[in-house]
Amino acid sequence: MSATAVKPSGRQDPAEPQQKAGGGVKNYKGFVGGVFSGIAKLSVGHPFDTIKVRLQTTDKSHFKGPLDCLLQTVRNEGVKGLYKGATPPLLGWMFMDSIMLGSLSVYRRVLNDNVFNPRRGLEEQRKLPIVGHALAGTLAGWTVSFIAGPVEHIKARLQVQYQADKSKRLYSGPIDCLKKIFSNHGVRGLYHGLSATLLFRTFFCFWWGTYDIFTRALQDHTSLSAPAVNFWAGGLSAQIFWLTSYPSDVVKQRVMTDPLGADRRFPRWRDAAKTVYRENGLRGYWRGFVPCFLRAFPANAMALVAFEGVMRALPE
């Protein structure tokens, strides 16, 4: 999840996992760091995400706006209602963050050594340019989509269950949801919305490209500590990502909450995109944006601080 490797002065980038001279980061460090990153994201960001998904998948008659959605959810379902569907992303993020870190590192190294700076010795190795970080981000986004797709699919279906009485819900929890989808629709059912997920994560180029920009700027022009650089670069780059990707997320959520089987409304993500526009025009692509944007900075900033802090603290 780092932006740069080593500054010209030799100072280690605060976002770069520490490595031994002759080897890479031990696998367990990435896994443990991913656990703490997932916990941080869930604790800070999931209530915002629940409100976002509910606004994205309902019409205006259901909720007047983010505040009304929040108040109705807490009043009818309690604070626990804000954490509906929290288990799948918590478990998924443990793996997704580890995969994101590993795939980003691999793609950056491959791009640097074979595309942007080939045929250079280690002593002459140049930094990967911003476009390289952006491309690596997209490739990592596509890679993690194959885990994120089923996780987000289950999470979305749980989040749009509005019944306070659990006995009236179609799915009693994430395991029940997974079992019912798999038994009725197989693996294809679990991966319902994968194309929309891949489209959405294509915009990771903006996230990791701007993360590199912010990290370099903060390192070069401030005296902030490593955690502070992680916090500000992570939070700011996440907001850039959501500003560019949010319409595709609306389409993804509509696809993932679409009925499966014969009642399916959106055979392709393009059909969902057309429906959003037909129902609400361009404004429809930004419904639920406020809670998402408010969540983006603290959730991702704290996730990066937690992840990098654990990576630095664990022994080699």
N, C-alpha and C positions, 0 to 999 in steps of 0.2 A: 504494500500500500504506500510505498515511499515514492517520493517525487524525484529525487536525485540521489546519486550514489555518494560521492565525496566532493566536497568543495575544493576549489583550487588551493586553498590554504592548508588542506589536509584534514580539516575538521569534518567529522562524520555528520552526515545529514541526520537530524533528530528523528526523521521518519523512517530511516533505513535500518532494518534489523541488523544487529551486530553479528559479524561473521568471523569465524576463525580464519587465519591466514591460509590454511590449506583445505578448507572445507566450507560447507554451507551451514545455515541455521539448522539445528536439530529439529526434526519433524514435530516432536512433542511440544516445542515452544510455540509453533504456529497454531497448533490445535488448542493449547491452553489459552493463548492470546485471543483466539477466535471465540472461545467460551465467554471470556470477559467482555469482549466487544459486543457479542450478541446480547448479553445481559444488559449492557449499557444502552444499546439501541432499543431494546424492548422496554426497559423501565421508563426511559425518557420519551420515546417516540410512539409507542403503540396506541395510547389514547388518541393522539392526533390522527394516526392512521385509520383508526376505527371511524372517526368522524368523517375523514376524507372519503373513505370507501362508501359510507352510507350516503353522503351527498352525491357522489359520483353515480350511484346506481338507483337513485330515486328521483321522482319528479319534484317540482317546486311545491306541490300541494302537501308533501309529506313533512318537509322541514323548510322553514323560512330562510335559514342560513346556518353557519357553523355554531353560533351561540345557541340557537334554538335546538339544533341537533344535540349539542352537549347537554343542555338542560333536560330535554326529553329523555335522553339515554339514562342519565343519572336518576331522574325522577321515576322512570318506569322500571329500570333494571338495576339500579344501584351503581356504585363505582366499578363493580366487577364487570358491568356491561361494557365499559371502556376497554377492557382487556379480553373481550371475546376473541377467540382465534389466536391467542397469544402463544400457545404451546408450539404450533408448527413453526412460526418464524424463530422462536427461541432455539429450538432444536436445529432448525435449518441454518440459522446464522452461525452456529458453531462450525459447521462444515463450510458454509458459503464464504465466511471471512478467511478461513484457512486456504480454501481454493483460490479466492481472489488474490491473496498475498502470493501464493505459490505461482499461479498462472501469470500474474503481472510480472513477477521477477523473471520467469522463463521467457515471456514474450519480449520484455525489454532487452534481455541479454541477446536473444536471437536477432531482434531487429537491429540492435546496436552493432553486433559483430558481423552481420551478414548483409545489412541494407544500408545503414547510415554511416558506419565507420568501419568498413571492412579493411583487411590487410594492414592493421596497425598493431604494433606491439603493446604490451601492457603499460609500458612507460609512456606511450603516446596516446593511450586510450582517451578519446573525447567523450564528453557527456552526450547522452541521448538527447536529441533536440525535442522541443515541445511537441512537434507533430508525431514523433516517435512514441512519446508518452500517451498521446491521444489515441494513436492506433493500438497500442498495447492495451489501453483501457477498454476499447471496443472488443478486442479479441478476448480479454478476460471476462467482459460482460457476457459475451456469447457462450463462453465456457461454463460460467456459473449458472446460466439460464437453465441448464438441464437438471439442476438441483432446485433452483429457485422456482421453476415453473410449477411443479406439483405442490410445493410448500405454499406458494402464494395462491394457488387455486383453492386449496383446502381452507386457507385463512380467509379468503374472500367470501366463500360460501358460509362460513361460520359467522362472519361479521355482519351479514345481511339477514340473520335470523333475529327478528325483533320481539319474539315472544319472551316475556319474563318467566313464564312457566316452562321449565325444561321439558316437561312431558309433552308439550305441544310443538316442540321443535323437530324438524326433520332429522337433524343430526344432534346427537347428545354430546358430541365432542370430536376432537380431531381424529381419533382412531376410528370411531364409528363412521365419520365422514369418509375416511380413506377406504374402509371396508366396503361401504355401500357403493361408492363410485367404482371401485375396482371390480366388485362382484357383478355390477350391472353393465359396466362399460369397458372394463379391462384397462390395460396400460394406456391405451389411447384416451380413455376418459380422464385418467390422472394427468395426462399431458395436454388436456384441453386448454387451448390458449397459448401453446408454445410459440407459435409464429408471432403473436402479439408481444410475448415476453422477449423474444429475440429483437424485435423492432424497438421496444422500449430500451433495452440494454445497449443498443447501438449508440445511444446518446451518452454512454459512459466515456466517450471520447472527450466530451466537454468537462466531465468531472475530473478525470485524471490529468487532462491537459492543463486545466486551470489550477489543479492542486500543485502541479510542478511550478507553475508561474508564481503562485502565492508563496510557496515554500522558499523559492529562491529569493523573492523580494524581501520576505521577512528575515531571512538569514543575512542578506547583504545590507539591509538598511535599518535593522533593529538589533537590540541586544536581548531579545526575548529568549527565555529558556526553551529547551527542547519540547517539553509538554505544551508550552504556550504556542509555539510554532505549529505543533500538531493540531491544537485546538482551533486556532484562527484559520489556518490553511484548510483544514478539514471542513469546518463550518461554512466558510465562504465558497469553497469549490462545490459543496453540496447544493448550495442555493443556486449557483450558476447551472448546475445539472438540472435541477427541477424547473428552472425558468425555460430551459430548452426542451425538456422531455415531457412536461406535464400532459399535453394533449394526447400523447401516445399512451400514457398511463391511464387516462380516462377510458380510452378505447380498450385497453387490456382488461380493466376491471369489468367493463360491460361484457366482454367476451367470457371472462371467467365466472361471472354470475349468471350467464345465459343458461336456460334449461338444457340438460343433456338429453339425447335421444330424439324422439320424433317431434318434440316441442321446441327444438332448437331454432332460435331466431337468426343467429349470425353464423353461417357456415364459414365465413372468412372474416378476418379482422377489418377488411375494407367495408363489409356490410355494417359492422358496428360503428365505424367512423361515419358512414353516410347517415345512419340513424341518429347519431348524436347531433349532427349538423341539421338534419331535417326537424328535429324536435326543438332545438334551442339555438340554432345558428352557431356562430363562432363562440359565443359565450358559453355554450354547452361544453366546449373543450376545456374550460377553466373552472367548471363547477367543483367546489371543494378545494380550490387552490390555497385559500388562506390557511387552513389548518396544516396543509402539507408544507407550505413555505415556512410557517412558524416552527414546525417540527424539524425541518431540514437542518438548521444550524445547530441547535443543542444536541440532537440525537447523534448526528454524524461527528460533530466535534468531540463529544464525550466518548464515542465509540473509538475514535482514533487515539485519544488520550489514553483510554483504558488499554487498548491493544498494544500501542507502542510502549506504554509504561510496563506492562507485563513482560513484553519481549525484552526490555532492557533489564528488568529485575531478575528474570530467571537465569540460573547458572548455565554456562556453556556445557 
